[in-house]
């Protein structure tokens, strides 16, 4: 297979729920980020063969192949095919893996990938329509207990002996790291500023403003977190709260992939090489343990060890996901989510994988590291793993 490289990677700022991006339609937001990617790369969009995008709740403003819609909304080339991927929280990382495979396998020479989710407008679970029937039938229930993400997060904490105090200590760290990253401008170059609509109290659009800074981080103390009620109030011994869970958010991400040979033909300088990328299944009852087998799998596939990895981005769906993964892999937290994660910055479902990849690439460049790992837990019991090498 051909070496596949990342030439450019960008994202929007991540907007908090009911925040600066909450009135920006998904196709328009994704269009802004895709246009920003093409402009920064300095390419003619017609050289792109395919664009793949992640999106979880594909209804309403996110329906009808939002990736293709966004590409055309941005005024980009009609010849470029587009497809939208749904793999729960791993949607845009799986879209990335598919784009990587298209280029590596010779199906496409140039591909764009990323994702979008505007959770303020299309709430999580919107695509589940009870009047059409259940997503998981009695036959499924005969094989597996159905658990929610909230139940799974608390079960993971219990199984790995993680206390509420440890969860909250990690959440404080995430918030502090994100605040530092923003204050030092670490995200500035990776964010495409977006002109988003502004509405009055009646919901009428009255103007616009530029959103160019992540909105999620907030001052957080152990004392403040200790006073929050748990997510599962009817569950004895529940541990997670809103403060130790990822934030509902709005955002989009985009990356430009191609073969090394095509980059040379176009006069472009690659920023990173994709070492490998894949998705694996995991326990569908514990639900959120996927990063453990995904990390082990990607390291085995590449012949690397965790000691070789300079930057790790693991999605902070819940604090227990990261801390259980740390225990199992004996990971050094000083290399993990060094600029804060979803607890502080938010988790715009279908866009997060691309956001994490973009953050990883930029942090490798900032610190002159070599290898970066991105891994996420995925609904349904799966995990994603990607390793990139800075060039």
Secondary structure as the mmCIF struct_conf table of DSSP 4:
data_model
#
loop_
_struct_conf.conf_type_id
_struct_conf.id
_struct_conf.beg_label_comp_id
_struct_conf.beg_label_asym_id
_struct_conf.beg_label_seq_id
_struct_conf.end_label_comp_id
_struct_conf.end_label_asym_id
_struct_conf.end_label_seq_id
STRN STRN1 UNK A 4 UNK A 11
HELX_LH_PP_P HELX_LH_PP_P1 UNK A 12 UNK A 14
STRN STRN2 UNK A 15 UNK A 16
TURN_TY1_P TURN_TY1_P1 UNK A 17 UNK A 18
BEND BEND1 UNK A 19 UNK A 19
TURN_TY1_P TURN_TY1_P2 UNK A 20 UNK A 23
BEND BEND2 UNK A 24 UNK A 24
HELX_RH_AL_P HELX_RH_AL_P1 UNK A 26 UNK A 41
TURN_TY1_P TURN_TY1_P3 UNK A 42 UNK A 42
HELX_RH_3T_P HELX_RH_3T_P1 UNK A 45 UNK A 47
STRN STRN3 UNK A 50 UNK A 54
BEND BEND3 UNK A 56 UNK A 56
BEND BEND4 UNK A 59 UNK A 59
HELX_RH_3T_P HELX_RH_3T_P2 UNK A 60 UNK A 62
TURN_TY1_P TURN_TY1_P4 UNK A 63 UNK A 65
HELX_RH_AL_P HELX_RH_AL_P2 UNK A 66 UNK A 73
TURN_TY1_P TURN_TY1_P5 UNK A 74 UNK A 75
TURN_TY1_P TURN_TY1_P6 UNK A 78 UNK A 79
BEND BEND5 UNK A 80 UNK A 80
STRN STRN4 UNK A 81 UNK A 85
HELX_RH_3T_P HELX_RH_3T_P3 UNK A 88 UNK A 90
HELX_RH_AL_P HELX_RH_AL_P3 UNK A 91 UNK A 104
TURN_TY1_P TURN_TY1_P7 UNK A 105 UNK A 106
BEND BEND6 UNK A 107 UNK A 107
BEND BEND7 UNK A 109 UNK A 109
STRN STRN5 UNK A 110 UNK A 118
TURN_TY1_P TURN_TY1_P8 UNK A 119 UNK A 121
BEND BEND8 UNK A 122 UNK A 122
TURN_TY1_P TURN_TY1_P9 UNK A 124 UNK A 127
HELX_RH_3T_P HELX_RH_3T_P4 UNK A 130 UNK A 132
BEND BEND9 UNK A 135 UNK A 136
HELX_RH_AL_P HELX_RH_AL_P4 UNK A 138 UNK A 143
BEND BEND10 UNK A 144 UNK A 144
HELX_RH_AL_P HELX_RH_AL_P5 UNK A 149 UNK A 159
TURN_TY1_P TURN_TY1_P10 UNK A 160 UNK A 161
HELX_RH_AL_P HELX_RH_AL_P6 UNK A 164 UNK A 183
TURN_TY1_P TURN_TY1_P11 UNK A 184 UNK A 187
HELX_RH_3T_P HELX_RH_3T_P5 UNK A 188 UNK A 190
STRN STRN6 UNK A 191 UNK A 191
STRN STRN7 UNK A 194 UNK A 199
TURN_TY1_P TURN_TY1_P12 UNK A 201 UNK A 202
BEND BEND11 UNK A 203 UNK A 203
STRN STRN8 UNK A 205 UNK A 211
BEND BEND12 UNK A 213 UNK A 213
HELX_RH_AL_P HELX_RH_AL_P7 UNK A 222 UNK A 226
TURN_TY1_P TURN_TY1_P13 UNK A 227 UNK A 227
BEND BEND13 UNK A 228 UNK A 228
HELX_LH_PP_P HELX_LH_PP_P2 UNK A 229 UNK A 229
STRN STRN9 UNK A 230 UNK A 230
BEND BEND14 UNK A 231 UNK A 231
TURN_TY1_P TURN_TY1_P14 UNK A 233 UNK A 234
BEND BEND15 UNK A 235 UNK A 235
TURN_TY1_P TURN_TY1_P15 UNK A 236 UNK A 237
STRN STRN10 UNK A 241 UNK A 241
HELX_RH_3T_P HELX_RH_3T_P6 UNK A 242 UNK A 244
STRN STRN11 UNK A 245 UNK A 245
HELX_LH_PP_P HELX_LH_PP_P3 UNK A 246 UNK A 248
STRN STRN12 UNK A 249 UNK A 259
HELX_RH_AL_P HELX_RH_AL_P8 UNK A 260 UNK A 265
TURN_TY1_P TURN_TY1_P16 UNK A 266 UNK A 267
STRN STRN13 UNK A 272 UNK A 281
TURN_TY1_P TURN_TY1_P17 UNK A 284 UNK A 286
BEND BEND16 UNK A 288 UNK A 288
HELX_RH_AL_P HELX_RH_AL_P9 UNK A 290 UNK A 302
TURN_TY1_P TURN_TY1_P18 UNK A 303 UNK A 303
HELX_RH_3T_P HELX_RH_3T_P7 UNK A 306 UNK A 308
STRN STRN14 UNK A 309 UNK A 314
BEND BEND17 UNK A 317 UNK A 317
STRN STRN15 UNK A 318 UNK A 318
HELX_RH_AL_P HELX_RH_AL_P10 UNK A 319 UNK A 329
TURN_TY1_P TURN_TY1_P19 UNK A 330 UNK A 330
HELX_RH_3T_P HELX_RH_3T_P8 UNK A 333 UNK A 335
STRN STRN16 UNK A 336 UNK A 336
BEND BEND18 UNK A 337 UNK A 337
TURN_TY1_P TURN_TY1_P20 UNK A 338 UNK A 339
HELX_RH_AL_P HELX_RH_AL_P11 UNK A 342 UNK A 345
HELX_RH_3T_P HELX_RH_3T_P9 UNK A 349 UNK A 351
HELX_RH_AL_P HELX_RH_AL_P12 UNK A 352 UNK A 367
TURN_TY1_P TURN_TY1_P21 UNK A 368 UNK A 368
BEND BEND19 UNK A 370 UNK A 370
STRN STRN17 UNK A 371 UNK A 378
TURN_TY1_P TURN_TY1_P22 UNK A 379 UNK A 381
STRN STRN18 UNK A 382 UNK A 390
#
